[in-house]
Amino acid sequence: MMGSMIGMLLPLMALGGPEDVVSFSARIDAEEVKRGGKYEIVLEVSFKDGQSASDAGVPAPILQIDVPKSVRLSGKVLRSYRQQAENEFLQAPFERLIEEPTTRIGFRMTKTPARTDRVFLNLLAYVRGTDGEFFIRRRLELALEAGAEGKPVSAAASSWGGDDMLQIGDEAPDFTLPKADGSKVTLSDFRGKKSVIVTTYRAFW
């Protein structure tokens, strides 16, 4: 996936990590959900003993929120990562930092939700602990119902980044890039022979 927040930093890190390294839950704090109402999603994020969020590339875990057209998130939409230090939402799909164990996300129902409407929440974090450092990605599906609780779903089942972005599991199109010595390397030269890791260098300013 080549979404805005997932540069493959630190090639020595393992990707994925143990399933129980982080607890990630979400629920809708409301007794009813209807058109025009204002509600909150309550998020709980905690790391198991001996593990903690690493600042490798980002200062805190990142939350990505994908909402249907019936939902409007509260808070202004930011246009740069420099502004995201204010911990508001950054562009659509929405992203924000998670700096506390409990985070409340406000939203308003702009129309009556369809039965199939869902909020999807991705948690992205670099984790440091007894097993080294690694990148984790967790994904929850949250129904727009009173008291609904997030259900874990496959992190690969994502449409993050728009239709023009590669998603997890997609076959990458062929490409050619220059090497440090000026020669060229083409992806298809390795297809079926070796695994290929494409790294991007990014930082958080």
URGI-V514864 format. One record per pair of residues at least 24 apart in sequence whose C-alpha atoms are under 10 Angstrom apart, sorted by the first residue. I is the first residue (numbers start at 1). J is the second residue. D is the distance in Angstrom with one decimal. If there is no record, write none. Layout:
BEGIN
<<I,J,D> <I,J,D>>
END
This chain:
BEGIN
<<1,156,9.0> <1,158,9.1> <1,159,9.5> <1,160,8.1> <1,161,8.4> <1,165,7.2> <1,166,5.2> <1,167,4.5> <1,168,5.1> <1,169,8.3> <1,170,8.3> <1,172,9.7> <2,160,8.8> <2,161,7.5> <2,164,9.9> <2,165,6.2> <2,166,5.9> <2,167,7.2> <2,168,8.8> <2,200,9.6> <3,93,10.0> <3,159,9.7> <3,160,6.5> <3,161,5.0> <3,162,8.6> <3,165,7.0> <3,166,8.0> <3,167,8.3> <4,93,9.8> <4,95,9.6> <4,160,9.2> <4,161,7.1> <4,165,9.8> <5,57,9.8> <5,58,9.1> <5,62,8.2> <5,63,9.9> <5,64,9.1> <5,95,8.7> <5,124,8.5> <5,161,9.6> <5,202,9.1> <5,204,9.8> <6,124,8.3> <6,125,9.9> <6,135,9.7> <6,137,9.8> <6,200,9.0> <6,202,9.3> <7,57,9.1> <7,198,9.1> <7,199,6.8> <7,200,5.3> <7,201,6.8> <7,202,6.6> <7,203,9.3> <8,135,9.1> <8,197,8.4> <8,198,7.2> <8,199,5.0> <8,200,5.8> <8,201,7.6> <8,202,8.8> <9,56,8.2> <9,57,7.5> <9,126,9.9> <9,135,9.1> <9,198,9.7> <9,199,6.4> <9,200,6.6> <9,201,6.4> <9,202,7.5> <9,203,9.3> <10,56,8.0> <10,57,9.0> <10,133,9.3> <10,134,8.8> <10,135,9.3> <10,199,8.5> <10,200,9.6> <10,201,9.0> <11,134,9.6> <11,197,8.5> <11,198,9.7> <11,199,7.8> <12,132,9.6> <12,133,8.4> <12,134,8.4> <13,126,9.0> <13,127,9.5> <13,128,9.9> <13,132,7.7> <13,133,5.5> <13,134,4.7> <13,135,6.9> <14,126,10.0> <14,131,9.7> <14,132,8.4> <14,133,6.9> <14,134,4.7> <14,135,6.6> <14,136,9.0> <15,126,9.3> <15,133,9.0> <15,134,5.5> <15,135,4.9> <15,136,6.4> <15,137,8.7> <16,126,9.8> <16,127,10.0> <16,134,6.8> <16,135,5.7> <16,136,4.7> <16,137,6.7> <16,138,9.1> <17,126,9.8> <17,127,8.5> <17,131,8.8> <17,132,9.5> <17,133,8.5> <17,134,6.0> <17,135,6.8> <17,136,6.1> <17,137,9.0> <18,131,9.1> <18,134,9.4> <18,136,8.6> <19,136,8.8> <19,137,9.9> <19,138,9.1> <20,47,8.5> <20,48,7.4> <21,46,8.7> <21,47,5.9> <21,48,5.5> <21,49,8.6> <21,50,9.3> <21,51,7.0> <21,52,9.0> <21,127,8.4> <21,128,10.0> <21,129,9.1> <21,136,8.9> <22,46,5.7> <22,47,4.4> <22,48,6.0> <22,49,9.7> <22,51,8.4> <22,52,9.0> <22,53,9.6> <22,123,9.9> <22,125,9.6> <22,127,9.0> <22,136,8.7> <22,137,9.9> <22,138,8.9> <23,47,6.2> <23,48,7.6> <23,138,9.4> <24,101,9.6> <24,121,9.9> <24,122,9.6> <24,123,7.8> <24,138,7.6> <24,139,8.7> <24,140,8.3> <24,150,9.0> <24,152,8.9> <25,102,9.8> <25,121,9.6> <25,139,9.6> <25,140,7.7> <25,142,9.9> <25,149,7.5> <25,150,6.1> <25,151,8.1> <25,152,8.6> <26,102,9.8> <26,103,9.5> <26,104,9.5> <26,121,8.5> <26,140,7.7> <26,141,8.8> <26,142,7.4> <26,147,10.0> <26,148,8.4> <26,149,5.7> <26,150,4.9> <26,151,8.3> <26,152,9.9> <27,104,9.8> <27,142,7.3> <27,143,9.1> <27,144,9.7> <27,145,9.5> <27,146,8.9> <27,147,6.3> <27,148,5.4> <27,149,4.2> <27,150,5.9> <27,151,9.5> <28,104,9.6> <28,105,9.5> <28,106,9.8> <28,142,8.1> <28,143,8.6> <28,144,7.7> <28,145,7.3> <28,146,6.3> <28,147,5.0> <28,148,5.4> <28,149,6.7> <28,150,8.6> <29,104,9.2> <29,106,9.9> <29,145,9.7> <29,146,7.2> <29,147,5.9> <29,148,8.1> <29,149,9.4> <30,145,8.3> <30,146,5.2> <30,147,5.8> <30,148,8.8> <31,145,8.6> <31,146,5.0> <31,147,6.5> <31,148,9.8> <32,144,9.5> <32,145,7.0> <32,146,4.6> <32,147,7.9> <33,108,9.5> <33,109,7.8> <33,112,8.5> <33,113,8.5> <33,144,7.0> <33,145,5.8> <33,146,5.6> <33,147,9.1> <34,108,9.2> <34,109,6.6> <34,110,8.9> <34,111,7.7> <34,112,5.9> <34,113,7.5> <34,144,9.1> <34,145,8.8> <34,146,9.2> <35,70,8.4> <35,71,9.4> <35,108,8.0> <35,109,5.0> <35,110,5.8> <35,111,4.7> <35,112,4.7> <35,113,7.5> <36,70,9.9> <36,71,9.8> <36,108,6.4> <36,109,5.2> <36,110,5.6> <36,111,6.8> <36,112,8.3> <37,107,8.5> <37,108,5.7> <37,109,5.6> <37,110,8.0> <37,111,9.3> <37,112,9.8> <38,71,9.9> <38,72,9.5> <38,73,9.6> <38,74,9.1> <38,106,7.2> <38,107,5.8> <38,108,4.4> <38,109,6.6> <38,110,9.4> <39,73,9.6> <39,74,9.5> <39,104,9.7> <39,105,8.4> <39,106,5.8> <39,107,5.4> <39,108,6.2> <39,109,8.1> <39,146,9.6> <40,73,9.4> <40,74,9.3> <40,103,9.7> <40,104,6.1> <40,105,5.3> <40,106,4.3> <40,107,6.0> <40,108,8.5> <41,103,8.2> <41,104,5.6> <41,105,5.0> <41,106,6.4> <41,107,7.8> <41,119,9.8> <41,142,9.2> <41,147,9.6> <41,148,9.4> <41,149,9.4> <41,150,9.8> <42,102,7.0> <42,103,5.9> <42,104,4.6> <42,105,6.5> <42,106,8.8> <42,149,9.5> <43,98,9.3> <43,100,9.6> <43,101,7.9> <43,102,5.6> <43,103,5.1> <43,104,6.2> <43,105,7.8> <43,121,9.7> <43,149,10.0> <43,150,9.3> <44,98,9.7> <44,100,8.6> <44,101,5.6> <44,102,4.8> <44,103,6.7> <44,104,9.0> <45,98,8.3> <45,99,9.4> <45,100,7.8> <45,101,5.0> <45,102,6.6> <45,103,8.4> <45,123,9.0> <46,100,9.0> <46,101,5.9> <46,102,8.8> <47,101,9.2> <47,127,8.7> <47,128,10.0> <47,129,9.7> <48,129,9.3> <49,129,8.7> <49,130,9.5> <50,128,8.5> <50,129,5.6> <50,130,6.3> <50,131,9.3> <51,127,6.7> <51,128,5.7> <51,129,4.2> <51,130,6.9> <51,131,8.7> <51,132,9.4> <51,133,9.4> <52,125,9.7> <52,126,8.6> <52,127,5.7> <52,128,5.4> <52,129,6.3> <52,130,9.8> <52,133,9.6> <53,99,9.8> <53,125,6.6> <53,126,5.8> <53,127,4.6> <53,128,6.0> <53,129,8.6> <53,133,9.4> <53,134,9.9> <53,135,9.8> <54,125,7.5> <54,126,5.1> <54,127,4.9> <54,128,5.3> <54,129,8.8> <54,133,7.7> <54,134,8.8> <54,135,9.2> <55,125,8.7> <55,126,6.9> <55,127,8.3> <55,128,8.9> <55,204,9.8> <56,125,8.9> <56,126,6.3> <56,127,8.5> <56,128,9.2> <56,133,9.1> <56,134,9.6> <56,135,9.4> <56,203,8.8> <56,204,9.5> <57,125,9.7> <57,126,8.3> <57,201,9.3> <57,202,7.1> <57,203,5.3> <57,204,6.1> <57,205,9.6> <58,97,8.9> <58,124,9.8> <58,125,8.2> <58,126,8.0> <58,202,9.5> <58,203,7.1> <58,204,5.7> <58,205,9.0> <59,85,9.1> <59,97,8.1> <59,98,9.4> <59,99,8.7> <59,125,9.5> <59,126,9.5> <59,203,9.9> <59,204,7.6> <59,205,9.7> <60,96,9.5> <60,97,6.0> <60,98,6.1> <60,99,6.0> <60,100,9.3> <60,124,9.2> <60,125,7.2> <60,126,8.3> <60,127,10.0> <61,96,8.6> <61,97,5.9> <61,98,5.3> <61,99,7.2> <61,100,9.7> <61,123,6.9> <61,124,5.7> <61,125,4.5> <61,126,7.2> <61,127,9.0> <61,136,9.6> <61,137,9.9> <62,95,6.7> <62,96,5.8> <62,97,4.7> <62,98,5.9> <62,99,8.9> <62,122,8.0> <62,123,5.8> <62,124,5.1> <62,125,6.3> <62,126,9.5> <62,137,9.6> <63,89,9.6> <63,94,8.2> <63,95,5.5> <63,96,5.4> <63,97,6.1> <63,98,6.5> <63,121,6.8> <63,122,5.7> <63,123,4.8> <63,124,6.4> <63,125,8.9> <63,137,9.9> <63,138,9.7> <63,139,9.7> <64,89,9.2> <64,90,9.3> <64,92,9.3> <64,93,7.0> <64,94,5.6> <64,95,4.4> <64,96,6.7> <64,97,9.0> <64,120,8.0> <64,121,5.6> <64,122,4.9> <64,123,6.5> <64,124,8.0> <64,139,9.2> <64,160,8.8> <65,89,9.3> <65,92,8.7> <65,93,6.4> <65,94,5.2> <65,95,6.3> <65,96,8.5> <65,105,9.8> <65,119,7.1> <65,120,5.8> <65,121,4.8> <65,122,6.6> <65,123,9.1> <65,139,9.9> <65,140,9.8> <65,160,9.5> <66,92,8.1> <66,93,5.7> <66,94,6.6> <66,95,9.0> <66,118,8.5> <66,119,5.8> <66,120,5.1> <66,121,6.5> <66,122,8.5> <66,141,9.8> <66,158,9.7> <66,159,9.1> <66,160,8.0> <67,92,9.5> <67,93,8.0> <67,94,8.6> <67,107,9.9> <67,117,8.4> <67,118,6.9> <67,119,4.8> <67,120,6.6> <67,121,8.8> <67,142,9.8> <68,109,10.0> <68,113,8.6> <68,114,9.4> <68,116,9.6> <68,117,6.2> <68,118,6.6> <68,119,6.7> <68,120,9.1> <68,144,9.8> <69,109,9.0> <69,110,7.9> <69,111,8.2> <69,113,8.7> <69,114,9.9> <69,117,8.6> <70,108,8.4> <70,109,5.7> <70,110,5.1> <70,111,5.0> <70,112,6.7> <70,113,5.7> <70,114,8.1> <70,117,7.9> <70,118,9.6> <70,144,9.6> <71,107,6.6> <71,108,5.8> <71,109,4.9> <71,110,5.8> <71,111,7.6> <71,112,9.3> <71,113,8.1> <71,117,9.3> <71,118,9.5> <71,119,8.6> <71,144,9.2> <72,106,8.8> <72,107,5.5> <72,108,5.3> <72,109,6.5> <72,110,6.6> <72,111,9.7> <73,105,7.6> <73,106,6.1> <73,107,4.2> <73,108,6.4> <73,109,8.9> <74,105,7.4> <74,106,5.1> <74,107,5.0> <74,108,7.2> <75,105,9.0> <75,106,7.9> <75,107,8.7> <80,205,9.4> <81,203,9.8> <81,204,7.0> <81,205,6.5> <82,204,7.8> <82,205,5.5> <83,205,9.2> <84,204,9.6> <84,205,9.3> <85,204,9.5> <85,205,8.7> <92,160,9.9> <92,161,8.7> <92,162,9.6> <93,160,7.4> <93,161,7.1> <93,162,8.5> <94,121,9.7> <95,121,9.7> <95,122,9.2> <95,123,9.8> <97,123,9.8> <97,124,9.7> <98,123,8.9> <98,124,9.7> <98,125,9.6> <109,144,9.3> <112,144,9.8> <113,143,9.6> <113,144,6.9> <113,145,8.9> <114,144,8.6> <115,143,8.4> <115,144,8.2> <115,145,9.2> <116,143,8.0> <116,144,8.8> <117,142,8.9> <117,143,6.7> <117,144,6.6> <117,145,9.7> <118,142,5.5> <118,143,4.8> <118,144,6.1> <118,145,9.4> <118,150,9.9> <119,143,6.5> <119,144,7.3> <119,150,8.9> <120,150,8.7> <120,151,9.6> <120,152,9.9> <120,153,9.3> <120,158,8.9> <120,160,10.0> <121,150,8.6> <121,152,9.6> <121,153,9.9> <121,155,9.9> <122,153,10.0> <122,155,7.7> <122,158,9.0> <122,160,9.4> <123,155,9.4>>
END
